[in-house]
Amino acid sequence: MKKKIALFLGLLFAANISYADLKIGVINMNAVLEKTPQMEKVKKRFDQKFGSRGKMLESQQKDLQSMEEKMTKDASIMSDTEKRNMAKEFQNKVRDFKKSQQEFNEDINANRNEELGKLQRGIVEVAGGIAKEEDYDLLLLSDVVIYKKETFDITAQVVKKLSTMTE
Protein backbone atom coordinates (compact mmCIF):
# COMPACT_ATOMS: atom_id res chain seq x y z
CA MET A 1 0.00 0.00 0.00
CA LYS A 2 2.82 2.39 0.88
CA LYS A 3 4.44 1.62 -2.46
CA LYS A 4 1.24 2.50 -4.31
CA ILE A 5 0.91 5.80 -2.45
CA ALA A 6 4.56 6.63 -3.08
CA LEU A 7 4.18 5.74 -6.76
CA PHE A 8 1.05 7.88 -7.04
CA LEU A 9 2.74 10.87 -5.35
CA GLY A 10 5.79 10.40 -7.56
CA LEU A 11 3.65 10.43 -10.71
CA LEU A 12 1.75 13.46 -9.45
CA PHE A 13 5.01 15.29 -8.75
CA ALA A 14 6.43 14.35 -12.18
CA ALA A 15 3.27 15.55 -13.89
CA ASN A 16 3.52 18.91 -12.13
CA ILE A 17 7.11 19.33 -13.24
CA SER A 18 6.24 18.66 -16.87
CA TYR A 19 3.43 21.24 -16.81
CA ALA A 20 5.78 23.87 -15.40
CA ASP A 21 7.45 24.23 -18.82
CA LEU A 22 4.17 24.53 -20.70
CA LYS A 23 4.09 27.59 -22.98
CA ILE A 24 0.57 28.92 -23.55
CA GLY A 25 -0.72 31.66 -25.84
CA VAL A 26 -4.11 33.35 -25.97
CA ILE A 27 -5.65 35.08 -29.00
CA ASN A 28 -8.54 37.54 -28.98
CA MET A 29 -10.20 36.68 -32.31
CA ASN A 30 -12.54 39.70 -32.21
CA ALA A 31 -9.62 42.08 -31.75
CA VAL A 32 -7.73 40.42 -34.61
CA LEU A 33 -10.78 40.72 -36.86
CA GLU A 34 -11.20 44.41 -35.98
CA LYS A 35 -7.56 45.35 -36.55
CA THR A 36 -6.51 43.25 -39.51
CA PRO A 37 -6.26 44.90 -42.93
CA GLN A 38 -7.89 41.84 -44.50
CA MET A 39 -11.12 42.68 -42.64
CA GLU A 40 -11.09 46.16 -44.19
CA LYS A 41 -10.88 44.55 -47.62
CA VAL A 42 -13.83 42.31 -46.74
CA LYS A 43 -15.85 45.38 -45.68
CA LYS A 44 -15.04 47.13 -48.96
CA ARG A 45 -16.09 44.07 -50.95
CA PHE A 46 -19.35 44.01 -48.99
CA ASP A 47 -20.02 47.66 -49.77
CA GLN A 48 -19.34 47.06 -53.44
CA LYS A 49 -21.43 43.92 -53.61
CA PHE A 50 -24.39 44.90 -51.42
CA GLY A 51 -24.32 48.69 -51.14
CA SER A 52 -26.58 49.40 -54.10
CA ARG A 53 -29.14 46.79 -53.02
CA GLY A 54 -29.16 48.23 -49.52
CA LYS A 55 -29.77 51.73 -50.86
CA MET A 56 -32.55 50.42 -53.08
CA LEU A 57 -34.23 48.79 -50.08
CA GLU A 58 -33.92 52.02 -48.09
CA SER A 59 -35.56 53.88 -50.96
CA GLN A 60 -38.39 51.35 -51.11
CA GLN A 61 -38.89 51.69 -47.37
CA LYS A 62 -39.13 55.49 -47.65
CA ASP A 63 -41.63 55.11 -50.49
CA LEU A 64 -43.74 52.81 -48.32
CA GLN A 65 -43.63 55.28 -45.44
CA SER A 66 -44.71 58.16 -47.66
CA MET A 67 -47.47 56.01 -49.17
CA GLU A 68 -48.72 55.12 -45.70
CA GLU A 69 -48.66 58.78 -44.66
CA LYS A 70 -50.61 59.72 -47.80
CA MET A 71 -53.19 57.01 -47.08
CA THR A 72 -53.66 58.31 -43.55
CA LYS A 73 -53.73 61.96 -44.55
CA ASP A 74 -56.05 61.56 -47.56
CA ALA A 75 -58.36 58.93 -46.04
CA SER A 76 -61.10 61.46 -45.32
CA ILE A 77 -61.31 62.70 -48.93
CA MET A 78 -60.96 59.30 -50.66
CA SER A 79 -63.83 57.09 -51.70
CA ASP A 80 -64.12 53.57 -50.30
CA THR A 81 -62.99 52.11 -53.62
CA GLU A 82 -59.90 54.34 -53.70
CA LYS A 83 -59.10 53.40 -50.10
CA ARG A 84 -59.37 49.67 -50.86
CA ASN A 85 -57.28 49.98 -54.03
CA MET A 86 -54.61 51.99 -52.26
CA ALA A 87 -54.59 49.62 -49.29
CA LYS A 88 -54.25 46.63 -51.62
CA GLU A 89 -51.42 48.32 -53.53
CA PHE A 90 -49.74 49.18 -50.23
CA GLN A 91 -50.00 45.58 -48.98
CA ASN A 92 -48.54 44.27 -52.26
CA LYS A 93 -45.62 46.69 -52.02
CA VAL A 94 -45.03 45.77 -48.37
CA ARG A 95 -45.03 42.06 -49.26
CA ASP A 96 -42.56 42.66 -52.13
CA PHE A 97 -40.39 44.79 -49.87
CA LYS A 98 -40.31 42.14 -47.12
CA LYS A 99 -39.42 39.45 -49.67
CA SER A 100 -36.61 41.57 -51.12
CA GLN A 101 -35.37 42.43 -47.64
CA GLN A 102 -35.35 38.76 -46.59
CA GLU A 103 -33.44 37.73 -49.73
CA PHE A 104 -30.98 40.57 -49.13
CA ASN A 105 -30.42 39.49 -45.52
CA GLU A 106 -29.94 35.86 -46.55
CA ASP A 107 -27.41 36.87 -49.21
CA ILE A 108 -25.53 39.06 -46.75
CA ASN A 109 -25.45 36.35 -44.08
CA ALA A 110 -24.25 33.67 -46.49
CA ASN A 111 -21.56 35.95 -47.89
CA ARG A 112 -20.50 37.16 -44.44
CA ASN A 113 -20.19 33.58 -43.16
CA GLU A 114 -18.11 32.62 -46.19
CA GLU A 115 -15.81 35.65 -45.92
CA LEU A 116 -15.39 35.35 -42.15
CA GLY A 117 -14.68 31.63 -42.51
CA LYS A 118 -11.87 32.34 -44.98
CA LEU A 119 -10.48 35.08 -42.79
CA GLN A 120 -10.64 32.96 -39.63
CA ARG A 121 -8.90 30.07 -41.38
CA GLY A 122 -6.13 32.49 -42.36
CA ILE A 123 -5.88 33.75 -38.79
CA VAL A 124 -5.65 30.18 -37.48
CA GLU A 125 -2.87 29.42 -39.98
CA VAL A 126 -0.92 32.51 -38.95
CA ALA A 127 -1.43 31.78 -35.24
CA GLY A 128 -0.32 28.18 -35.81
CA GLY A 129 2.80 29.44 -37.58
CA ILE A 130 3.61 31.74 -34.68
CA ALA A 131 3.05 28.86 -32.26
CA LYS A 132 5.49 26.68 -34.16
CA GLU A 133 8.09 29.45 -34.54
CA GLU A 134 7.99 30.37 -30.88
CA ASP A 135 7.48 26.83 -29.58
CA TYR A 136 4.08 27.25 -27.94
CA ASP A 137 2.53 24.13 -26.49
CA LEU A 138 -1.04 25.42 -26.45
CA LEU A 139 -3.01 28.26 -28.08
CA LEU A 140 -6.45 29.25 -26.82
CA LEU A 141 -9.11 31.72 -27.89
CA SER A 142 -9.77 34.41 -25.31
CA ASP A 143 -13.50 33.62 -25.51
CA VAL A 144 -12.90 30.40 -23.58
CA VAL A 145 -10.39 31.80 -21.10
CA ILE A 146 -11.63 33.23 -17.83
CA TYR A 147 -8.35 34.80 -16.75
CA LYS A 148 -4.96 35.29 -18.36
CA LYS A 149 -1.83 37.27 -17.75
CA GLU A 150 -1.07 39.78 -20.48
CA THR A 151 2.15 37.91 -21.23
CA PHE A 152 0.05 35.05 -22.65
CA ASP A 153 -1.75 37.30 -25.16
CA ILE A 154 -0.29 36.99 -28.67
CA THR A 155 -3.08 38.92 -30.41
CA ALA A 156 -0.75 41.77 -31.37
CA GLN A 157 1.72 39.35 -32.94
CA VAL A 158 -1.02 37.76 -35.03
CA VAL A 159 -2.29 41.17 -36.20
CA LYS A 160 1.25 42.28 -37.02
CA LYS A 161 1.94 39.15 -39.07
CA LEU A 162 -1.42 39.44 -40.88
CA SER A 163 -0.67 43.08 -41.66
CA THR A 164 2.47 42.09 -43.53
CA MET A 165 0.66 39.47 -45.61
CA THR A 166 -1.19 40.00 -48.84
CA GLU A 167 -4.46 38.28 -49.56
C-alpha positions as CSV (number, residue, x, y, z in Angstrom):
1,M,0.0,0.0,0.0
2,K,2.8,2.4,0.9
3,K,4.4,1.6,-2.5
4,K,1.2,2.5,-4.3
5,I,0.9,5.8,-2.5
6,A,4.6,6.6,-3.1
7,L,4.2,5.7,-6.8
8,F,1.1,7.9,-7.0
9,L,2.7,10.9,-5.4
10,G,5.8,10.4,-7.6
11,L,3.6,10.4,-10.7
12,L,1.7,13.5,-9.5
13,F,5.0,15.3,-8.8
14,A,6.4,14.3,-12.2
15,A,3.3,15.5,-13.9
16,N,3.5,18.9,-12.1
17,I,7.1,19.3,-13.2
18,S,6.2,18.7,-16.9
19,Y,3.4,21.2,-16.8
20,A,5.8,23.9,-15.4
21,D,7.5,24.2,-18.8
22,L,4.2,24.5,-20.7
23,K,4.1,27.6,-23.0
24,I,0.6,28.9,-23.6
25,G,-0.7,31.7,-25.8
26,V,-4.1,33.4,-26.0
27,I,-5.6,35.1,-29.0
28,N,-8.5,37.5,-29.0
29,M,-10.2,36.7,-32.3
30,N,-12.5,39.7,-32.2
31,A,-9.6,42.1,-31.7
32,V,-7.7,40.4,-34.6
33,L,-10.8,40.7,-36.9
34,E,-11.2,44.4,-36.0
35,K,-7.6,45.3,-36.5
36,T,-6.5,43.3,-39.5
37,P,-6.3,44.9,-42.9
38,Q,-7.9,41.8,-44.5
39,M,-11.1,42.7,-42.6
40,E,-11.1,46.2,-44.2
41,K,-10.9,44.5,-47.6
42,V,-13.8,42.3,-46.7
43,K,-15.9,45.4,-45.7
44,K,-15.0,47.1,-49.0
45,R,-16.1,44.1,-50.9
46,F,-19.4,44.0,-49.0
47,D,-20.0,47.7,-49.8
48,Q,-19.3,47.1,-53.4
49,K,-21.4,43.9,-53.6
50,F,-24.4,44.9,-51.4
51,G,-24.3,48.7,-51.1
52,S,-26.6,49.4,-54.1
53,R,-29.1,46.8,-53.0
54,G,-29.2,48.2,-49.5
55,K,-29.8,51.7,-50.9
56,M,-32.5,50.4,-53.1
57,L,-34.2,48.8,-50.1
58,E,-33.9,52.0,-48.1
59,S,-35.6,53.9,-51.0
60,Q,-38.4,51.4,-51.1
61,Q,-38.9,51.7,-47.4
62,K,-39.1,55.5,-47.7
63,D,-41.6,55.1,-50.5
64,L,-43.7,52.8,-48.3
65,Q,-43.6,55.3,-45.4
66,S,-44.7,58.2,-47.7
67,M,-47.5,56.0,-49.2
68,E,-48.7,55.1,-45.7
69,E,-48.7,58.8,-44.7
70,K,-50.6,59.7,-47.8
71,M,-53.2,57.0,-47.1
72,T,-53.7,58.3,-43.6
73,K,-53.7,62.0,-44.6
74,D,-56.1,61.6,-47.6
75,A,-58.4,58.9,-46.0
76,S,-61.1,61.5,-45.3
77,I,-61.3,62.7,-48.9
78,M,-61.0,59.3,-50.7
79,S,-63.8,57.1,-51.7
80,D,-64.1,53.6,-50.3
81,T,-63.0,52.1,-53.6
82,E,-59.9,54.3,-53.7
83,K,-59.1,53.4,-50.1
84,R,-59.4,49.7,-50.9
85,N,-57.3,50.0,-54.0
86,M,-54.6,52.0,-52.3
87,A,-54.6,49.6,-49.3
88,K,-54.3,46.6,-51.6
89,E,-51.4,48.3,-53.5
90,F,-49.7,49.2,-50.2
91,Q,-50.0,45.6,-49.0
92,N,-48.5,44.3,-52.3
93,K,-45.6,46.7,-52.0
94,V,-45.0,45.8,-48.4
95,R,-45.0,42.1,-49.3
96,D,-42.6,42.7,-52.1
97,F,-40.4,44.8,-49.9
98,K,-40.3,42.1,-47.1
99,K,-39.4,39.5,-49.7
100,S,-36.6,41.6,-51.1
101,Q,-35.4,42.4,-47.6
102,Q,-35.3,38.8,-46.6
103,E,-33.4,37.7,-49.7
104,F,-31.0,40.6,-49.1
105,N,-30.4,39.5,-45.5
106,E,-29.9,35.9,-46.6
107,D,-27.4,36.9,-49.2
108,I,-25.5,39.1,-46.8
109,N,-25.4,36.3,-44.1
110,A,-24.3,33.7,-46.5
111,N,-21.6,36.0,-47.9
112,R,-20.5,37.2,-44.4
113,N,-20.2,33.6,-43.2
114,E,-18.1,32.6,-46.2
115,E,-15.8,35.7,-45.9
116,L,-15.4,35.3,-42.1
117,G,-14.7,31.6,-42.5
118,K,-11.9,32.3,-45.0
119,L,-10.5,35.1,-42.8
120,Q,-10.6,33.0,-39.6
121,R,-8.9,30.1,-41.4
122,G,-6.1,32.5,-42.4
123,I,-5.9,33.8,-38.8
124,V,-5.7,30.2,-37.5
125,E,-2.9,29.4,-40.0
126,V,-0.9,32.5,-39.0
127,A,-1.4,31.8,-35.2
128,G,-0.3,28.2,-35.8
129,G,2.8,29.4,-37.6
130,I,3.6,31.7,-34.7
131,A,3.0,28.9,-32.3
132,K,5.5,26.7,-34.2
133,E,8.1,29.4,-34.5
134,E,8.0,30.4,-30.9
135,D,7.5,26.8,-29.6
136,Y,4.1,27.3,-27.9
137,D,2.5,24.1,-26.5
138,L,-1.0,25.4,-26.4
139,L,-3.0,28.3,-28.1
140,L,-6.4,29.3,-26.8
141,L,-9.1,31.7,-27.9
142,S,-9.8,34.4,-25.3
143,D,-13.5,33.6,-25.5
144,V,-12.9,30.4,-23.6
145,V,-10.4,31.8,-21.1
146,I,-11.6,33.2,-17.8
147,Y,-8.4,34.8,-16.8
148,K,-5.0,35.3,-18.4
149,K,-1.8,37.3,-17.8
150,E,-1.1,39.8,-20.5
151,T,2.2,37.9,-21.2
152,F,0.1,35.1,-22.6
153,D,-1.7,37.3,-25.2
154,I,-0.3,37.0,-28.7
155,T,-3.1,38.9,-30.4
156,A,-0.8,41.8,-31.4
157,Q,1.7,39.3,-32.9
158,V,-1.0,37.8,-35.0
159,V,-2.3,41.2,-36.2
160,K,1.2,42.3,-37.0
161,K,1.9,39.2,-39.1
162,L,-1.4,39.4,-40.9
163,S,-0.7,43.1,-41.7
164,T,2.5,42.1,-43.5
165,M,0.7,39.5,-45.6
166,T,-1.2,40.0,-48.8
167,E,-4.5,38.3,-49.6
